[in-house]
């Protein structure tokens, strides 16, 4: 895999069979190799703040905050809405 060009690795991803998706299969090896090359290093690397894993963590935090904000109470006397933070 190390001897292949990045474009060859991407093309190989398009031609995967169902058996290639198994644990430690061809997909895992291809993604592992692509993750060591630019720009995939920045996209897939866990050490980068702008990588996909970091983005998913930020999305999860935002979702948790939204859940907390959904808990609210309507005041029947004046119509105010109180939100628990």
NORRA-V283210 format. One record per pair of residues at least 6 apart in sequence whose ideal C-beta (glycine too) atoms are under 6 Angstrom apart, sorted by the first residue. I is the first residue (numbers start at 1). J is the second residue. D is the distance in Angstrom with one decimal. If there is no record, write none. Layout:
# NORRA-V283210
i=I j=J d=D
i=I j=J d=D
This chain:
# NORRA-V283210
i=1 j=29 d=5.8
i=1 j=33 d=4.5
i=6 j=37 d=5.5
i=9 j=30 d=5.5
i=9 j=34 d=5.5
i=12 j=30 d=5.7
i=13 j=30 d=5.6
i=16 j=27 d=5.8
i=20 j=26 d=3.8
i=20 j=27 d=5.3
i=21 j=27 d=5.2
i=34 j=40 d=4.5
i=35 j=44 d=4.4
i=42 j=48 d=5.3
i=45 j=51 d=5.1
i=46 j=53 d=5.0
i=69 j=83 d=5.8
i=71 j=84 d=5.0
i=72 j=81 d=5.4
i=72 j=83 d=4.6
i=73 j=82 d=4.7
i=74 j=81 d=5.7
